[in-house]
Amino acid sequence: MIVSAAAPEFQRSVDLSRATVESRVLGEILKIDFAVLLKAIAPAMAPVDFGKEGISGKMRLAGAALRDHLGADGLRTLQTHVSDTVRGLAIYGLAVDLDTADIPAVLDTVRPFAADSHFGVREWAWLAVRPRLVRDLDQSIAALAPWTLERNPLLRRFAVEALRPRGVWCKAIAELRTAPERGLPLLQPMRAEPEKYPQDSVANWLNDAAKDRPDWVEDLCRSWLHHSDGARSTARIVARATRSFKVPLKA
């Protein structure tokens, strides 16, 4: 009997769409059949028309449909689902109600998703609530500032990643593009961040800002290096933050 080499990969795609396994890489998430996924977790729900939406649009539409079908309490039962994509849909659905909630309530709800063990859920977490955070930007920055001191590096990372000036798969924040100094309460406490995962978010935040305010980013990074006492963590952040400069800054 000859078994096709493609058979395990095909079965893997089927299992992902049926929400019985976690994804391993982004490419697997992009191949998920959302019609099959929703049928698996909410068989009685009406089909969702995704049109030509990309992955983040599908997550938003599917999350909202699940909110209408299951309600907020039903969505919370999905927070521990085996499928990372289903857990991501849970926060997208909860974000429907969070759109009118105060910032502390938003952060309280998103916290377990921000600390999820899966990279995909952590991305969906900040993408889902970012529009609400941006609408009350200064309040959000103030509320997220204590997260930069959390023991969990995943929460420290969320505090910075959620409000990157440009970000990925999201609308840029005009206020931070023109005045990145407003984000200092999130950046300054993490100038010597010891973990690489949050370090990358700090560096990417500054790299975003450098596209509009390179002089500000350079001045800040030089100050960090000057006061870093040779900390390797700060040197790494600065090198990555200024990677788009003709000559990246080094300690």
C-alpha positions in Angstrom: 0.0 0.0 0.0 1.4 3.4 -1.0 0.6 6.3 1.3 0.9 9.8 -0.2 3.4 12.1 1.5 0.7 14.7 1.3 -1.8 12.7 3.4 -0.5 13.7 6.9 -0.4 17.4 5.8 -4.0 17.1 4.5 -5.1 15.5 7.7 -3.4 18.2 9.6 -5.3 20.9 7.7 -8.6 19.0 8.4 -7.8 18.8 12.1 -7.0 22.5 12.3 -10.3 23.5 10.5 -12.2 21.1 12.8 -10.6 22.8 15.8 -9.2 19.7 17.3 -5.5 20.7 17.4 -3.4 23.8 17.9 -1.6 25.5 15.0 2.2 25.3 14.9 3.0 28.2 12.6 1.3 31.2 11.0 1.0 29.4 7.6 -1.2 26.7 9.2 -3.6 29.4 10.6 -3.9 31.0 7.1 -5.0 27.7 5.6 -7.9 27.1 8.1 -11.3 26.8 6.5 -13.4 29.2 8.7 -16.7 27.8 7.5 -15.7 24.4 8.7 -14.3 25.8 12.0 -17.4 27.6 12.9 -19.6 24.6 12.0 -17.4 22.5 14.4 -17.8 24.9 17.4 -21.3 26.3 16.8 -23.2 23.8 14.6 -26.5 25.7 14.8 -25.0 29.1 13.9 -25.9 30.7 10.5 -23.1 30.7 8.0 -20.9 33.8 7.9 -20.1 35.6 4.6 -16.4 36.4 4.7 -16.3 37.9 1.2 -12.7 38.6 0.3 -11.6 39.3 3.9 -8.1 38.4 5.0 -7.3 36.5 8.1 -7.8 39.4 10.6 -11.1 40.3 8.9 -12.2 36.7 9.2 -11.4 36.6 12.8 -13.3 39.9 13.5 -16.4 38.7 11.5 -16.4 35.2 13.0 -15.9 36.6 16.5 -18.8 39.0 16.2 -21.0 36.2 14.8 -20.1 34.0 17.7 -20.9 36.8 20.1 -24.4 37.1 18.6 -24.9 33.4 18.7 -23.3 32.3 22.0 -23.4 35.5 24.0 -20.5 36.7 26.2 -20.9 33.8 28.7 -20.7 31.3 25.9 -17.6 33.0 24.5 -15.9 32.7 27.9 -16.3 28.9 27.7 -14.0 29.0 24.6 -11.1 30.6 26.5 -9.7 27.2 27.3 -10.5 25.5 24.0 -7.8 23.3 22.5 -7.7 25.3 19.3 -5.7 28.5 19.5 -7.8 30.0 16.7 -11.0 29.3 18.7 -9.4 31.0 21.7 -8.6 33.9 19.4 -12.2 34.1 18.2 -13.3 34.3 21.8 -11.4 37.5 22.5 -12.6 38.9 19.1 -16.2 38.2 20.2 -15.7 39.6 23.6 -14.2 42.7 22.0 -17.7 43.5 20.6 -18.9 44.4 24.1 -15.5 45.8 25.2 -15.9 48.5 22.5 -18.1 50.4 25.0 -16.3 49.3 28.2 -13.9 51.4 30.2 -10.2 50.7 29.8 -9.6 48.8 33.1 -12.5 46.4 32.1 -10.9 45.9 28.7 -7.5 45.0 30.2 -9.1 42.7 32.8 -10.8 40.8 30.0 -7.9 40.6 27.6 -5.3 39.7 30.3 -5.6 35.8 30.0 -5.4 36.0 26.3 -2.4 38.3 26.4 -0.7 35.6 28.6 -1.8 32.7 26.5 0.8 30.0 25.8 0.2 30.2 22.0 1.7 32.9 19.9 -1.4 33.2 17.8 -3.8 33.9 20.7 -1.4 36.6 22.0 -1.5 38.4 18.6 -5.3 38.2 18.3 -5.5 39.6 21.8 -3.9 42.9 21.1 -5.4 43.2 17.6 -8.9 42.6 19.0 -8.8 45.4 21.6 -6.4 47.8 20.0 -9.2 50.0 18.4 -10.8 50.5 21.8 -7.4 51.3 23.5 -6.6 53.8 20.8 -9.8 55.8 21.3 -8.7 56.7 24.8 -5.0 56.6 24.1 -3.6 58.4 27.2 -5.8 56.5 29.5 -4.8 53.3 27.9 -1.1 54.1 28.2 -1.5 55.0 31.9 -3.4 51.7 32.5 -0.9 49.6 30.6 2.2 51.2 32.3 1.9 48.9 35.4 1.9 45.9 33.0 5.5 46.8 32.1 6.5 45.8 35.6 4.6 42.5 35.6 6.6 39.3 36.4 5.1 37.6 33.3 7.1 38.7 30.2 4.1 38.0 28.0 2.1 40.7 29.8 5.1 43.1 29.6 5.2 42.4 25.8 1.5 43.1 25.4 1.8 46.4 27.1 4.1 47.6 24.3 2.9 45.6 21.4 -0.8 46.7 21.7 0.1 50.4 21.0 2.9 50.2 18.5 2.6 53.4 16.3 2.3 51.4 13.1 2.1 47.7 14.1 1.2 44.8 11.8 -2.2 44.0 10.3 -3.7 47.1 11.9 -4.3 50.7 11.5 -1.5 53.1 12.5 -2.0 55.4 15.5 -1.6 58.9 14.1 -1.1 60.4 17.5 1.9 58.2 18.2 3.4 58.7 14.8 3.5 62.5 15.3 4.2 62.4 19.1 5.9 59.2 20.0 7.0 60.7 23.3 3.4 60.0 24.6 4.4 56.3 24.7 7.4 56.9 27.1 5.5 55.5 30.1 5.5 52.1 28.3 9.0 52.3 26.9 11.1 53.8 29.6 10.5 51.0 32.2 11.5 48.4 29.6 14.7 50.0 28.4 16.7 47.2 30.1 14.0 44.5 29.6 15.8 41.1 30.2 13.6 38.8 28.0 14.0 38.8 24.2 10.3 38.5 23.4 9.4 41.8 25.1 12.7 43.3 23.9 11.6 42.8 20.3 8.3 44.6 21.0 10.1 47.6 22.5 12.6 47.6 19.5 9.8 47.3 17.0 7.8 50.1 18.7 10.8 52.4 18.3 11.5 51.2 14.8 7.9 52.1 13.9 8.4 55.6 15.5 11.7 56.1 13.6 9.8 56.0 10.3 8.2 59.4 11.2 10.5 60.7 14.0 14.0 59.3 13.5 15.6 62.2 15.4 13.5 61.5 18.5 14.3 57.8 18.4 18.0 58.4 18.0 18.1 60.8 20.9 16.1 58.4 23.1 18.3 55.5 22.2 21.5 57.4 22.8 20.2 58.4 26.2 19.4 54.8 27.0 22.9 53.6 26.0 24.5 56.4 28.0 22.7 55.4 31.1 22.7 51.7 30.6 26.0 50.9 32.3 26.7 48.6 29.4 23.6 46.4 29.7 23.5 43.9 26.9 19.7 44.0 26.9 19.6 47.7 26.2 22.2 47.4 23.5 20.2 44.7 21.8 17.0 46.8 22.0 18.8 49.9 20.6 20.4 47.9 17.8 17.1 46.5 16.7 15.2 49.7 17.2 17.6 51.5 14.8 18.1 48.7 12.3 16.6 50.9 9.5 19.1 53.6 10.1 22.0 53.9 7.7 24.2 53.1 10.6 22.4 51.4 13.5 23.4 52.6 16.9 25.6 50.4 19.0 26.9 50.5 22.5 
